[in-house]
């Protein structure tokens, strides 16, 4: 699809920028968008538009909101305006609504919002925009297409690689699975990293653990078509489980809730792997199912960007979360701690160090 191609090319073009970043780093001079710089902290108004998952998805939209709220509290700014999208058709009108309410900085949460964010940012060059999960590079030239947009993106393949190795080492059936909301890069980066980790486990241990739900060669797999916890998501999870899977990675906000229902209905011991947030903490009702979660520091990246903007130091340099700068990572094993062998846990730690050092290269659209 066109949006997928855009993100892949855009992400590859951002490699040069990624090499320059070790974390949030020191803020460069403001790029000239005056919204945050012009307003004193008490008058500064930060705002956010969610993707269709909603702010209570216990995942990436919720993390964005938490980061925004924490930034506003630290700044002592006006109470943020947070607008929830029900579908993609809401994006443009929600952004215009925030412009009309006098927002200084507008955060868009999710890859799918990027085109609407670009249109709004271009029409309002004096406002500041933060794009979570997309570089907004439709010109494919390695730079964000509007000078007033800051991208916050995450190489989650690195952390998913560790989760895949862990899943393969934990599996008793020799089959692990994954499925996603939509076949877009910010979803499939998890699935592909996960599969790479399984491949590494097989190589290291002369094993043959199989991945169901994602084909690395075809770059396709099992998808629900959206980010809602509904019967389609449950049926998709069930179809994966029926193939003797005993570790399952659903990627797409609240679709994990439907996967949890399918696991509970199966009556089998099947481990769930969460994404974005530590789902054990955000949704303790399914804590006993969770092997781990693949973390994505959306809250931290959002908070840092908004605090800088509110203090008059808006920085449009991309933030790229990696294992090295703690922008991505693995959550603790929590209730599964006693079921993860100590040597397997140690090996996962060693793999993390090897990825950070560059000894292991994890493929992704952000890293080649």
C-alpha positions in Angstrom: 0.0 0.0 0.0 1.1 3.5 -0.5 1.4 4.5 3.1 3.5 1.5 3.9 6.0 2.3 1.1 6.2 5.8 2.3 7.1 4.8 5.8 9.7 2.3 4.7 11.5 4.6 2.4 11.2 7.4 4.9 12.6 5.2 7.7 15.5 4.1 5.7 16.3 7.6 4.8 16.4 8.6 8.4 19.4 6.3 9.2 21.8 9.2 9.0 19.9 11.1 11.5 19.6 8.1 13.8 23.4 7.7 13.8 23.7 11.2 15.2 21.3 10.5 18.1 22.3 8.9 21.4 19.1 9.8 23.1 17.1 13.0 23.5 20.4 14.8 23.7 20.9 18.5 24.1 18.2 20.6 22.5 19.3 22.5 19.4 18.1 26.0 18.8 14.4 26.4 18.1 13.6 26.0 14.4 11.5 29.1 14.3 8.0 27.8 15.0 7.0 30.2 17.6 4.0 28.6 19.4 5.9 27.3 22.4 8.5 30.0 22.5 6.1 32.8 22.4 3.9 31.6 25.3 5.0 31.7 28.9 4.8 28.4 30.7 1.5 29.3 32.4 -0.1 30.3 29.1 1.4 27.5 27.0 -1.3 25.1 25.7 -0.1 21.6 24.5 -2.6 19.4 22.7 -2.9 15.8 21.4 -4.9 13.8 18.8 -5.2 10.1 19.4 -5.3 7.3 16.8 -8.5 5.2 16.7 -7.4 3.0 19.6 -8.3 5.8 22.0 -6.6 7.1 25.1 -7.7 4.2 27.2 -6.0 1.6 25.0 -3.5 0.7 27.8 -0.9 1.0 25.0 0.5 3.7 22.8 -2.2 6.3 22.8 -2.4 6.0 26.6 1.4 6.4 26.9 1.3 9.5 24.7 -1.4 11.0 27.0 0.6 10.2 30.1 3.7 11.8 28.7 1.7 14.9 27.7 0.0 15.2 31.1 3.3 14.8 33.0 4.9 17.5 30.9 2.0 19.9 31.5 2.2 19.2 35.2 6.0 19.9 35.3 5.6 23.1 33.3 2.6 24.4 35.2 1.0 25.0 31.8 -2.7 25.2 30.9 -4.5 21.8 31.1 -3.8 20.0 27.8 -6.6 19.5 25.3 -6.8 15.8 24.2 -9.0 14.8 21.3 -9.8 11.2 20.6 -10.3 9.9 17.1 -12.8 7.2 16.3 -11.5 6.6 12.8 -9.1 8.0 10.2 -11.9 10.3 8.9 -11.7 12.2 12.2 -8.0 13.1 11.9 -8.2 16.3 9.8 -11.2 17.8 11.7 -9.6 16.9 15.1 -6.4 18.7 14.2 -8.3 21.8 12.9 -10.3 21.8 16.1 -7.1 22.0 18.1 -5.7 24.8 15.9 -8.9 26.7 16.4 -8.6 26.4 20.2 -5.2 28.1 20.2 -2.9 25.2 20.9 0.8 26.0 20.8 2.1 22.4 20.3 0.0 19.6 18.8 1.1 15.9 19.2 -0.3 13.3 16.8 -0.2 9.7 18.1 0.5 7.1 15.4 1.7 6.4 11.9 -1.7 6.8 10.3 -2.0 10.4 11.5 1.2 11.6 9.7 -0.5 12.8 6.4 -3.1 14.9 8.3 -0.3 16.2 10.6 1.7 17.3 7.6 -1.3 19.1 6.0 -2.1 20.9 9.3 1.6 21.8 10.0 2.0 23.2 6.5 -1.1 25.3 6.8 0.0 26.6 10.3 3.8 27.2 10.2 3.8 29.2 13.4 2.5 26.2 15.4 4.6 23.3 16.6 3.9 19.6 15.9 5.2 16.4 17.3 4.6 13.2 15.2 4.8 10.0 17.2 5.7 6.9 15.0 6.4 8.6 11.7 9.1 10.7 10.2 6.6 12.6 8.0 9.0 12.3 5.0 6.7 11.9 1.9 9.4 13.4 -0.3 11.8 10.5 0.6 14.7 12.8 1.0 15.7 12.0 4.6 14.2 15.1 6.1 10.8 15.9 7.7 8.6 17.6 5.1 7.6 20.5 7.3 10.1 22.5 9.4 7.8 22.7 12.4 7.3 18.9 13.0 9.4 16.8 15.4 9.3 13.1 14.8 9.5 10.6 17.7 10.1 7.1 16.4 11.2 3.8 17.8 13.3 0.9 16.5 11.2 -1.6 18.3 12.6 -4.5 16.3 15.6 -4.4 18.7 13.5 -5.2 21.7 11.2 -7.5 19.8 14.3 -9.5 18.8 14.9 -10.1 22.5 11.2 -11.1 23.0 11.4 -13.5 20.1 14.5 -15.2 21.5 12.8 -15.4 25.0 9.6 -16.8 23.5 11.4 -19.5 21.6 13.3 -20.5 24.7 10.1 -20.6 26.7 8.0 -22.4 24.3 7.2 -26.1 25.0 5.3 -26.8 21.8 8.0 -25.3 19.5 5.5 -23.0 17.9 5.1 -19.2 18.7 2.8 -16.8 17.0 2.1 -13.2 16.3 -0.6 -11.1 14.6 -1.1 -7.4 14.0 -3.7 -4.7 13.6 -2.7 -3.5 10.2 0.2 -4.3 7.8 2.0 -1.0 8.4 5.7 -0.6 9.3 5.1 0.5 12.9 3.2 -2.8 13.5 5.3 -5.2 11.4 8.6 -3.9 12.9 7.5 -5.7 16.1 6.5 -8.9 14.2 9.7 -9.0 12.1 12.0 -8.3 15.0 10.3 -11.1 17.0 10.8 -13.5 14.1 14.5 -12.6 13.9 14.9 -13.4 17.5 13.3 -16.8 17.0 15.7 -17.4 14.1 18.7 -16.5 16.4 17.4 -18.9 19.1 17.2 -21.7 16.5 20.7 -21.0 15.2 22.2 -20.9 18.7 20.4 -24.0 20.0 20.1 -26.2 16.9 16.3 -25.8 17.4 13.4 -25.5 15.0 10.9 -23.3 16.7 8.3 -22.1 14.2 6.7 -18.6 13.9 3.0 -18.5 12.9 1.4 -15.3 11.7 4.3 -13.5 10.1 6.3 -14.4 6.9 9.6 -12.5 6.8 10.1 -13.3 3.1 6.6 -12.3 2.0 6.5 -9.4 4.5 2.9 -10.4 5.3 1.0 -12.2 7.9 -2.2 -12.2 10.0 -3.9 -8.9 10.6 -7.2 -7.8 12.0 -7.6 -4.7 9.7 -7.8 -2.3 12.6 -6.9 -1.5 16.2 -10.1 -2.5 18.0 -10.5 -5.2 20.6 -13.4 -7.0 18.9 -14.5 -10.4 17.7 -12.3 -10.2 14.6 -9.3 -9.8 16.8 -10.4 -12.7 19.0 -10.9 -14.9 15.9 -7.6 -13.9 14.5 -5.9 -14.8 17.8 -7.8 -18.1 17.9 -6.7 -19.1 14.5 -3.1 -18.6 15.6 -3.6 -20.5 18.9 -5.1 -23.4 17.0 -1.8 -24.0 15.3 -0.3 -25.2 18.6 1.1 -21.9 19.6 2.0 -21.4 23.2 3.5 -17.9 23.1 1.5 -15.1 21.4 2.5 -11.6 20.4 -0.5 -9.3 19.3 0.6 -6.0 17.9 -1.9 -3.2 17.8 -3.0 -1.4 20.9 -6.0 -3.0 22.5 -6.2 -6.1 20.3 -4.2 -7.8 23.0 -7.4 -7.8 25.0 -9.1 -10.0 22.4 -6.0 -12.3 22.4 -6.2 -12.6 26.2 -9.9 -13.8 25.8 -8.9 -16.4 23.2 -6.1 -17.6 25.5 -8.3 -17.9 28.5 -11.0 -19.7 26.4 -8.4 -22.2 25.2 -7.8 -23.6 28.6 -4.1 -24.0 27.8 -1.0 -22.4 29.3 -0.2 -19.8 26.6 2.1 -16.8 27.3 1.1 -13.4 26.1 3.6 -10.8 25.0 2.5 -7.2 25.3 3.6 -4.2 23.3 4.3 -0.5 23.9 3.6 -0.3 27.7 4.3 -2.8 30.4 0.9 -4.3 30.1 1.3 -6.1 33.4 1.2 -2.6 35.0 -1.4 -1.0 32.7 -3.8 -4.0 32.7 -3.2 -6.2 35.8 -6.4 -8.1 35.0 -4.4 -10.3 32.6 -1.1 -10.1 34.4 -0.9 -13.8 34.9 -0.8 -14.3 31.1 2.1 -12.0 30.4 5.6 -13.3 29.7 6.9 -9.8 29.1 6.1 -6.7 27.1 8.0 -5.0 24.4 8.4 -1.4 25.6 8.3 1.7 23.6 9.1 5.0 25.5 6.3 7.1 24.0 5.6 8.7 27.3 9.2 9.7 27.9 9.7 11.0 24.4 6.5 13.0 24.5 7.2 14.5 27.9 10.7 15.6 26.9 9.5 17.2 23.7 6.7 19.1 25.4 8.7 20.3 28.3 11.3 21.6 25.9 8.6 23.3 23.8 6.9 24.8 26.8 10.3 26.2 28.0 10.8 27.9 24.6 13.3 25.3 23.2 11.3 23.4 20.7 13.6 20.9 18.9 12.7 19.3 15.6 15.6 16.9 15.5 14.1 13.3 15.4 14.2 11.2 18.5 14.8 7.6 17.6 14.3 5.2 20.5 16.7 2.2 20.7 18.0 -0.2 23.3 21.0 2.0 23.7 19.1 5.1 24.8 16.4 3.1 26.6 13.8 4.3 24.1 12.8 0.6 23.7 13.2 -2.4 25.9 11.7 -5.5 27.6 9.5 -5.4 30.7 10.2 -7.7 33.7 8.8 -11.2 33.5 6.6 -10.6 36.6 4.4 -13.7 37.2 6.4 -15.7 34.6 9.8 -15.2 36.4 9.9 -18.7 37.8 9.2 -20.2 34.4 12.0 -18.4 32.6 15.3 -20.4 33.1 18.1 -18.4 34.5 20.4 -19.2 31.6 17.8 -18.0 29.1 17.4 -14.7 31.0 21.2 -14.3 31.0 21.4 -15.0 27.3 18.7 -12.4 26.6 20.8 -9.9 28.6 23.9 -10.8 26.6 22.0 -10.3 23.3 20.9 -6.9 24.4 24.5 -5.9 25.0 25.5 -7.3 21.6 22.8 -5.3 19.9 23.9 -2.1 21.6 27.5 -2.7 20.7 26.6 -3.4 17.1 27.8 -7.0 17.2 24.3 -8.1 16.3 22.4 -6.1 13.6 18.7 -6.3 13.9 17.0 -5.6 10.5 14.2 -3.0 10.5 13.0 -0.2 8.2 14.8 2.2 10.6 18.1 0.3 10.5 18.3 -1.4 7.1 
